[in-house]
Amino acid sequence: MAHAANDENELDELQGKLGNEWVQVKNDRLRNIKTFAKQEDGKRYRSFKVEAELEGTAEAGARVLLDFENYRKWYWEVLDSKLLRKVSATEYYMYMVHRAPGGLPNRDVILHASVEPQSKTQKSLTLRVKAVPDFTEPKPPLVRMPAEDMTVKFTPLPGNKVQVEAEGYIDPGGKVPTWAINFIQRSAPYSVMVGLQRMIRLDEYAKARTPLPFTILDPNN
């Protein structure tokens, strides 16, 4: 609990420094993960950014992201997740339920995800996600999240590594105390990246041979 309190105090201290420029929140040199925050004009909460160099491949990362039923194994406080609609090989709608901290009502979110595959001129695989709260009817007592928006780039690196850059904004909706927002904003981006690192090392993703709906280019070619 003391560690959690220290983390919250550090983020509180950043509040006065936050503007439209990124401020570093965490630098885990052991795991090669950095997180940042900024307060953009007209937004209720802070935006986040994560930079990481992970052990594994972009292909394994893509397989993890497309395994919609298993987000609860690695994503931030997910109680349930499922694919709602596959529009095409690169466009999806998915549903997630998040466990809220401190006895607050749990949240649900509907996400529209689109994939921009790699090409000969674009070496990064890009995933763009945007909340679409009106896609289905609300499910009380769950609180529908108006935003869980982000852009995630996977860039293959030599030596079986992948650079991951994620940037986004989360609005949990409803009434949320400051301490809970601070806790989520500090912990969630980092926790998601740690979870992704764990998943892409698993054989079911790292050694899978089933075809993906889009091509992943080998960085060595």
N, C-alpha and C positions, 0 to 999 in steps of 0.2 A: 504493500500500500504506500510505503514511503516513496518508492521509485515512481509509482503512478502520480503521486502528489508533486514530485519534483518535475516530472514531464509536463504536468499541467501548468505549474508555475513558470517553467521556461517558455511555454507557448503564450501564456498571459503576458510575459515580459516583452514578447515580440509584437504584441498588439499595437503598441505605439509606433513601432518602426514600419509596420506594414502599409504599403501603398500599392502602386501599380507595377512595382519592380519585385522580382522574386527575392525572398529572404530564405536562407538555408535553415531548416528546422532540425534535420538529423543527418549525420554522416557516419554510416556503418562501414568502416574500412575493411572489416573482416569479410563481410558479405558483398561488398562493392555496391551498396545501395545508398543513395542520397535522396532526401525529400526536401521540398521547398513549399512556401506558401506566399500568397499575396492577396491584398484586398482590392478587388476591382471596383471601379465606380458603378453604382447602380445594382450591385449584387448584395444579397442579404448576408452571405457568409463568405469565408475565404476560399479562394481557388487553391488547387494543389498541383504539384509536379513531382514526378519520381524519375530518377535516372539510375539505371542498374546495368551491370555486366554479369550475366548469369551463365552458369555452366550448363550447357545443353544446346539444343538447336531451335531455330525458328519453326521448323516443322513440328517438333514436339509441342512448342508453345501454341501453335495453331490448333493442334489436336486437343489440347486442354481447353482452349477457348470455345471450340465447337462441341465439346461434351457438356451440353447444357444441363443435363440431369445431375451432374456431379459437382456443381459449383459449391455445394455445402461442404465439400472436402477441403476447400482451400480459400475461397473468397471470404470477404469480411462478414462474419456473423450471419451466414446464410442458413435459414431453416428449410427452405424449399426452393427449387429452381426447375424450370422446364421450358422447352421450346413451344411457343404458341403457333408460329407460322414460319415456314420456310418459303420465302418469296422466290429466291433463286439461289444459285451456288454461292453468291456473295451478299445476300440480304436476308435478315432474319428478324423475327420478333420473339423476345423471350420474357419470362416472368420470374421474379425472385421475391422471396420474403426475407427480410432482415430482422434479426433479434435486436431490439432497442435496449440501451443500457439503463440501469437504475430503475427498473419497474415501469418505464415509459411504454406506451402502446407500440407493438411491433409495426414495422413499416413494410409495405409492398411496393413494387415498382415494375412497370412494363418498359422494356428497352427495345429500341429499334437499332439494330446493329448492321453496319455495312462494312464490307471488307474491300480494300483496294489492294489487289495482288501486286506482287513484284513484276517488274518488266526489265528489259535490257537496259533501260535508262534510269530505272527506279529500283534500287536494291533493297528498300525497306518494304515490309508488309505492314499495311496500316489498317487498324480497326477503329471505326468511329461509332460511338454509342451515344444515343440520346433518348431521354425518357419521353414517353408518350402517355401521360397519365389518363387520357380519355379513351384509350384504345379499348378498354373493357370497363364495365361498371365497377365502382368501389366495392370493397369487401369488408365492411365494418366487422369487428373493431379495429382492423388494420387501417393504418393511415397511409394513404397513397402519396408517394414521393413525387414532387413536381420536377425534380432534377437529379439525375445520376449520370451526368454527361461527361464523356471523356474521349480523347484520342490517344491510341496506343500504337507505337511504332516498334516493330521487331526488325532489327538489322543483323543478319548473320555475320559472324566474325570468324576468322580462321581459328583453328584449334578447338572446334566443338564448343564455341561460345556464341552468345547472342546479346546484343545491346538492346535494352528495352527502355523506351522513353514514353512516359504516360503523363498527360496533362488534363485536368478536368475540374468539375465543379459539382458539388453535392448539396442539395437542399432536402432535408428529411421531411419537410412539411409539418404542419401543426405547431404546437408550442413545445419548444425544447429548451431546457435550461442551459446557460452558458457553459457550465462545467461539462455537460454531456457533449455539446458541440466541440469544445476544445479537445476532449478525449478522443472523439471520432476522427477529427481532422488531423490530430497528431498520429494516431495509431493505425487508422485504416489503410492509407496508401502504403505504408511500410509493411504492414501485415500481409496485404495482398501480394506484394512482391516476394516476400519470404515464402508464402504459400505457393506461388507460381514456380519459384526455384525448386521447391520440393517435388512438385507434380511433374515437371518436365524431365526429371531424372528417373521417374518410374518407367519400368520396362513397357507397360501397357501403352505409353505415349512415345517413349524414346525409341522403341523397337517395333512399333506398329508398322504393318505393311499394307493395310487397307488404303486405297487411293483417297487422297484429299480432293475436295471439289475445285481446287485451284493449285497451281504449280508453285513449289518452293524452290528457289534457285540455290545452287551450291555456291558458297562464297569463294571456293577454291577454283571455280571454273571461270 
